[in-house]
Amino acid sequence: MVGIEIPGILAVFLGVLGAVWIFLDGRKRNIETADMWAVGFFVGMFIPPIVGAVIVGMLYLQKRNPGQGGPIPNRQYR
């Protein structure tokens, strides 16, 4: 079995960085559960190590609506 080991401070930093990104992106896209996704990502960094965060991150990217939150294109109305 292959194990992934990273220093604890780096794991905390990556967990916080990913959680903040997910939270801000979720709020921008009006996802009501953005805070829960962020917490899930952070906890996933430690249980099971890193694999949980990858799974939560992939599920979040799949569930979010790519059409929401972006800039509105200029449309000409007639």
C-alpha positions as CSV (number, residue, x, y, z in Angstrom):
1,M,0.0,0.0,0.0
2,V,1.3,3.5,-0.9
3,G,1.0,6.2,1.8
4,I,1.1,9.9,1.2
5,E,2.9,11.9,3.9
6,I,3.1,15.6,4.1
7,P,4.1,17.8,7.1
8,G,1.2,18.7,9.4
9,I,1.6,22.5,8.9
10,L,1.5,22.0,5.1
11,A,-1.6,19.9,5.4
12,V,-3.3,22.6,7.5
13,F,-2.3,25.3,5.1
14,L,-3.6,23.3,2.1
15,G,-6.8,22.5,3.9
16,V,-7.5,26.1,4.8
17,L,-6.5,27.3,1.3
18,G,-8.8,24.8,-0.4
19,A,-11.7,25.4,2.1
20,V,-11.5,29.2,1.6
21,W,-11.5,28.8,-2.2
22,I,-14.5,26.5,-2.1
23,F,-16.4,28.8,0.3
24,L,-15.8,31.9,-1.8
25,D,-16.6,30.1,-5.1
26,G,-19.7,28.7,-3.6
27,R,-20.9,32.0,-2.3
28,K,-20.2,33.6,-5.7
29,R,-22.4,30.9,-7.3
30,N,-25.1,31.3,-4.7
31,I,-24.7,27.7,-3.3
32,E,-26.4,27.7,0.1
33,T,-24.2,24.9,1.4
34,A,-20.9,26.5,0.5
35,D,-19.8,26.5,4.2
36,M,-20.5,22.7,4.5
37,W,-18.5,22.0,1.3
38,A,-15.6,24.0,2.8
39,V,-15.7,22.2,6.1
40,G,-16.0,18.8,4.3
41,F,-12.9,19.6,2.3
42,F,-10.9,20.7,5.4
43,V,-11.9,17.6,7.3
44,G,-11.2,15.5,4.3
45,M,-7.6,16.6,4.4
46,F,-7.1,14.6,7.6
47,I,-9.7,11.7,7.5
48,P,-8.5,9.8,5.4
49,P,-5.4,11.8,4.7
50,I,-5.6,13.9,1.4
51,V,-7.8,11.3,-0.4
52,G,-10.9,12.6,1.4
53,A,-10.1,16.2,0.3
54,V,-9.6,15.1,-3.3
55,I,-12.9,13.3,-3.3
56,V,-14.8,16.2,-1.7
57,G,-13.1,18.6,-4.1
58,M,-14.0,16.6,-7.1
59,L,-17.6,16.2,-5.9
60,Y,-17.9,19.9,-5.4
61,L,-16.6,20.7,-8.9
62,Q,-19.1,18.2,-10.3
63,K,-22.0,19.6,-8.3
64,R,-21.5,23.3,-8.8
65,N,-23.3,24.9,-11.6
66,P,-20.7,26.3,-14.0
67,G,-23.2,28.8,-15.5
68,Q,-23.8,30.7,-12.2
69,G,-21.7,33.4,-10.7
70,G,-19.7,34.3,-13.8
71,P,-19.9,37.7,-15.5
72,I,-23.0,38.3,-17.5
73,P,-22.2,38.5,-21.2
74,N,-23.2,41.7,-23.0
75,R,-26.4,41.0,-25.0
76,Q,-28.1,43.3,-27.3
77,Y,-31.8,43.4,-26.8
78,R,-34.0,44.5,-29.7
